Amino acid sequence: MALTRVEMELGGRTLSIETGKWAKQADGAVVVQYGETVVLGTAVHAAPREGLDFFPLTVDYREKLNAAGKFPGGFRKREGAPNQKEVLTMRNIDRPIRPLFPKGYKDEVQIQCWVLAADGQNEPDVLAGIAASAALSISSVPFEGPVGNVRVGRVEGELVIMPTAAQNEYSDIDLLLCGHKDGLNMIEFGGYETPEDETAAAIEFGYEHVKQVVALIDDLVAKVGKEKVNDTPAIPQDVLDLVKDKLSGPLREAKTTDGDKLARQEAVKTTIKNFLNENFGEPAPESGVGIYNAWKTRLKFAKEAVHDLEEVITREIIRSGKRTDGRAMDELRNIECDAGVLPRVHGSAVFTRGETQALVTATLGTGRDEQIVDGLGEEYSEKFYLHYNFPPFSVGEAKRITGPGRREIGHGMLAQKALQPVLPDVDQFPYTVRLVSDIFESNGSSSMASACGGCLALMDAGVPIKATVGGISIGLIQGEEGHPEDVYLTDIQGEEDHFGDMDFKVTGTRNGITAIQLDLKIRGLNLEQIKKTFELAKTNRVQIIDFIEAEIPEPRKELSVHAPRMLTTHIHPEKIGKLIGPGGKTIRAIQESTGAQIDIEEDGTVFISAAGGGKAEAALEEVEKLCAEVKEGAIYTGRVSSVKDFGAFIEVIPGQDGLCHISELKDGFVDKVTDVVQVGDEVRVKVILIDEQGRVKLSRKAAMKEENQEEASIAGD
């Protein structure tokens, strides 16, 4: 294949896609460049594995540190398991392309995206989405794209397409969009209580550029695209007819069984099992290999037909006006909020919505507990992070217990994004905060339960958040032939997510949106459908906030007695060395004597933390005494360090002497300094002048006069 290149101008920079030069043995391979950031995207496929009942799509994204001229940190100088950003990017690539494959397609498809060069300004994650889409589109894989990816920011009120890292520092929204010419099919959004109309405007702005990226990939496909190949066998018509005729009634009855999720699941499972045993039973062993293999194939088709029928029946039940659990379309399930449920922990809460339940705990720490993040860009630390755990018992299953997977990492980040905008400023609340959400029950949107439970736990911990956050997921049964109207579902449960068309999660406060995550099983949404979802989500969000505030109306005024106390002060940067002391001797002595932990920033900010009353306060007093600066007009209790004929030198703070001239010792004539003060005496003095050389002039008589006036005033009152 000859080198082929297409390009366009996007956000004032050139976006180019090339193919035919690198990785030519892949079914589809492209190199995407934007600025000086370069990403390779490849797509390959293989014949389906026998017995597979799902589409085995794998997306892998890696940020190779050599792309930014960096070495991996730590002992091993080789990249290992994907980090959090890589995992989240894999999910953001996977989610919009997965619905765009033919129904029943089960070939093994593998997409790899590697960052080859990173300029530090143009983020590679969105380019990887473009690369994956382009590689699939020019390959023989029957991908029904292409899709285009863009990022939108807002700087000083102006929307910006593909903001640079420098612009992102000042942006108050972070919007990642993916879509095609028929609509949008993925939204990731984070904002600071952004009103719904402003969010919709940003989405509309971004979608116009999405369509331009799609047109660019279409241009590439027209030049080098391969013929699409789909050998997926169709389900035989007699199998479809048998499943529909004999299973429709019993399955509908099972899906509307009274009781909870598990009761309905068991009824459906039993009904399907009985049907398959009666109509697709295993042949006798003596039947022969040919008959046995034919039965296996026919059973596989039957199971696919049963799944499709279950989807049809679920959608029909919803369209009839009542959902399988009996709720109305806009009805929330029962909500319970319980704060302060655990002893010892710094903050805790259980949020229950129907059959979804999350226990969230909050832990407060110091600067040493910050999460260090090392990637292609400059290393930084996070003072707030949320970890999400989804154990098998939450859905009544016994499965292999492993570490967090992509789903857990993605759900945790969504809840973290939901709460981040309402956290207090660091100078107001310098603690590091960790939330852990453990899902105890799951039947729909445990990530939203994590956001709501996380808000409760923060308030229980005494974190002075700026506003209460609620979150909800809205579902959709899209209009179709015979049923043109869209049906929107509030607070979707598991089967409505699985068989429905949309899982649109929205979090926010009473004032605006803080996070969005959209997943679709249909081709795409238009702007009107998005606005309708925002309207419904806001109504439900406010209802949930009412429940939260009924349990705990505002953050607790006092931190848990088990949480560390953290105090801050600021010293002159030139005095950092004095506080540390030779070889750290001085700071270690203060820490050992008070039991507090002291951390110093380069700008002179000092963080002091300790668990237990009085320890942090004692350390703060020592630090301020050691590093204090004399202030003109202030009164100090000083110690006479030496006496001269012309006056006394008095140490007003450790290491800082001032001169009290003989004329300033007291009113009237003073013959000798020693008539008034002796070496070692403690005296009250006022700083009357600090000259250009930094010399301090003191007055004992001014201090006596000022304090006597105050005493007289108090006595008069």
Secondary structure as the mmCIF struct_conf table of DSSP 4:
data_model
#
loop_
_struct_conf.conf_type_id
_struct_conf.id
_struct_conf.beg_label_comp_id
_struct_conf.beg_label_asym_id
_struct_conf.beg_label_seq_id
_struct_conf.end_label_comp_id
_struct_conf.end_label_asym_id
_struct_conf.end_label_seq_id
STRN STRN1 THR A 4 LEU A 10
TURN_TY1_P TURN_TY1_P1 GLY A 11 GLY A 12
STRN STRN2 ARG A 13 THR A 19
BEND BEND1 GLY A 20 TRP A 22
TURN_TY1_P TURN_TY1_P2 LYS A 24 GLN A 25
BEND BEND2 ALA A 26 ASP A 27
STRN STRN3 GLY A 28 TYR A 34
TURN_TY1_P TURN_TY1_P3 GLY A 35 GLU A 36
STRN STRN4 THR A 37 ALA A 46
HELX_LH_PP_P HELX_LH_PP_P1 ALA A 47 ARG A 49
TURN_TY1_P TURN_TY1_P4 GLU A 50 GLY A 51
BEND BEND3 PHE A 54 PHE A 54
STRN STRN5 LEU A 57 GLU A 63
HELX_RH_3T_P HELX_RH_3T_P1 LEU A 65 ALA A 68
TURN_TY1_P TURN_TY1_P5 GLY A 69 GLY A 69
HELX_LH_PP_P HELX_LH_PP_P2 PHE A 71 GLY A 73
BEND BEND4 GLY A 74 PHE A 75
BEND BEND5 ARG A 78 ARG A 78
BEND BEND6 ALA A 81 ALA A 81
HELX_RH_AL_P HELX_RH_AL_P1 GLN A 84 ILE A 97
HELX_RH_3T_P HELX_RH_3T_P2 ARG A 98 LEU A 100
BEND BEND7 PHE A 101 PHE A 101
TURN_TY1_P TURN_TY1_P6 LYS A 103 GLY A 104
STRN STRN6 GLU A 108 ALA A 117
BEND BEND8 GLY A 120 ASN A 122
HELX_RH_AL_P HELX_RH_AL_P2 PRO A 124 ILE A 138
BEND BEND9 SER A 139 VAL A 141
STRN STRN7 GLY A 148 VAL A 155
TURN_TY1_P TURN_TY1_P7 GLU A 156 GLY A 157
STRN STRN8 GLU A 158 ILE A 161
BEND BEND10 MET A 162 MET A 162
HELX_RH_AL_P HELX_RH_AL_P3 ALA A 165 ASN A 168
TURN_TY1_P TURN_TY1_P8 GLU A 169 TYR A 170
STRN STRN9 SER A 171 HIS A 180
TURN_TY1_P TURN_TY1_P9 LYS A 181 ASP A 182
STRN STRN10 GLY A 183 THR A 194
HELX_RH_AL_P HELX_RH_AL_P4 GLU A 196 VAL A 224
HELX_LH_PP_P HELX_LH_PP_P3 GLY A 225 LYS A 228
HELX_LH_PP_P HELX_LH_PP_P4 THR A 232 PRO A 236
HELX_RH_AL_P HELX_RH_AL_P5 GLN A 237 LYS A 255
TURN_TY1_P TURN_TY1_P10 THR A 256 THR A 256
BEND BEND11 ASP A 258 GLY A 259
HELX_RH_AL_P HELX_RH_AL_P6 LYS A 261 ASN A 279
BEND BEND12 PHE A 280 PHE A 280
HELX_LH_PP_P HELX_LH_PP_P5 GLY A 281 ALA A 284
HELX_RH_3T_P HELX_RH_3T_P3 PRO A 285 SER A 287
HELX_RH_AL_P HELX_RH_AL_P7 VAL A 289 ARG A 319
TURN_TY1_P TURN_TY1_P11 SER A 320 GLY A 321
TURN_TY1_P TURN_TY1_P12 THR A 324 ASP A 325
BEND BEND13 GLY A 326 GLY A 326
TURN_TY1_P TURN_TY1_P13 MET A 329 ASP A 330
HELX_LH_PP_P HELX_LH_PP_P6 GLU A 331 ASN A 334
STRN STRN11 ILE A 335 ALA A 339
BEND BEND14 GLY A 340 GLY A 340
BEND BEND15 LEU A 342 HIS A 346
STRN STRN12 GLY A 347 ARG A 353
TURN_TY1_P TURN_TY1_P14 GLY A 354 GLU A 355
STRN STRN13 THR A 356 GLY A 365
HELX_RH_3T_P HELX_RH_3T_P4 GLY A 367 ASP A 369
HELX_LH_PP_P HELX_LH_PP_P7 GLU A 370 GLU A 370
STRN STRN14 GLN A 371 VAL A 373
BEND BEND16 GLY A 375 GLY A 377
STRN STRN15 TYR A 380 GLU A 382
BEND BEND17 LYS A 383 LYS A 383
STRN STRN16 PHE A 384 ASN A 389
HELX_RH_3T_P HELX_RH_3T_P5 PRO A 392 VAL A 395
TURN_TY1_P TURN_TY1_P15 GLY A 396 GLY A 396
BEND BEND18 GLY A 403 GLY A 403
HELX_RH_AL_P HELX_RH_AL_P8 ARG A 406 LEU A 419
HELX_RH_3T_P HELX_RH_3T_P6 GLN A 420 VAL A 422
BEND BEND19 LEU A 423 LEU A 423
HELX_LH_PP_P HELX_LH_PP_P8 PRO A 424 ASP A 425
TURN_TY1_P TURN_TY1_P16 VAL A 426 GLN A 428
STRN STRN17 THR A 432 GLU A 441
BEND BEND20 ASN A 443 GLY A 444
HELX_RH_AL_P HELX_RH_AL_P9 SER A 446 ASP A 460
TURN_TY1_P TURN_TY1_P17 ALA A 461 GLY A 462
BEND BEND21 LYS A 466 ALA A 467
STRN STRN18 GLY A 470 ILE A 477
STRN STRN19 GLU A 480 GLU A 480
TURN_TY1_P TURN_TY1_P18 GLU A 481 GLY A 482
STRN STRN20 HIS A 483 HIS A 483
BEND BEND22 GLU A 485 GLU A 485
STRN STRN21 VAL A 487 THR A 490
BEND BEND23 ASP A 491 ASP A 491
HELX_RH_AL_P HELX_RH_AL_P10 GLY A 494 PHE A 499
BEND BEND24 GLY A 500 ASP A 501
STRN STRN22 MET A 502 GLY A 508
BEND BEND25 ARG A 510 ASN A 511
STRN STRN23 ILE A 513 LEU A 520
BEND BEND26 LYS A 521 ARG A 523
STRN STRN24 LEU A 525 LEU A 525
HELX_RH_AL_P HELX_RH_AL_P11 LEU A 527 GLU A 551
BEND BEND27 PRO A 553 GLU A 554
BEND BEND28 LYS A 557 GLU A 558
TURN_TY1_P TURN_TY1_P19 VAL A 561 HIS A 562
BEND BEND29 ALA A 563 ALA A 563
HELX_LH_PP_P HELX_LH_PP_P9 PRO A 564 PRO A 564
STRN STRN25 ARG A 565 HIS A 570
HELX_RH_3T_P HELX_RH_3T_P7 PRO A 573 LYS A 575
HELX_RH_AL_P HELX_RH_AL_P12 ILE A 576 ILE A 580
HELX_RH_3T_P HELX_RH_3T_P8 PRO A 582 GLY A 584
HELX_RH_AL_P HELX_RH_AL_P13 LYS A 585 THR A 594
STRN STRN26 GLN A 597 ILE A 600
TURN_TY1_P TURN_TY1_P20 GLU A 602 ASP A 603
BEND BEND30 GLY A 604 GLY A 604
STRN STRN27 THR A 605 ALA A 610
BEND BEND31 ALA A 611 GLY A 612
TURN_TY1_P TURN_TY1_P21 GLY A 613 GLY A 614
HELX_RH_AL_P HELX_RH_AL_P14 LYS A 615 CYS A 627
TURN_TY1_P TURN_TY1_P22 GLU A 632 GLY A 633
STRN STRN28 ILE A 635 LYS A 644
TURN_TY1_P TURN_TY1_P23 ASP A 645 PHE A 646
STRN STRN29 GLY A 647 ILE A 653
TURN_TY1_P TURN_TY1_P24 PRO A 654 GLY A 655
STRN STRN30 GLN A 656 HIS A 661
HELX_RH_3T_P HELX_RH_3T_P9 ILE A 662 GLU A 664
BEND BEND32 LEU A 665 GLY A 668
BEND BEND33 ASP A 671 ASP A 671
HELX_RH_3T_P HELX_RH_3T_P10 VAL A 673 ASP A 675
TURN_TY1_P TURN_TY1_P25 VAL A 676 VAL A 676
TURN_TY1_P TURN_TY1_P26 VAL A 679 GLY A 680
STRN STRN31 GLU A 682 ILE A 690
TURN_TY1_P TURN_TY1_P27 GLU A 692 GLN A 693
STRN STRN32 VAL A 696 SER A 699
HELX_RH_AL_P HELX_RH_AL_P15 ARG A 700 GLY A 716
#
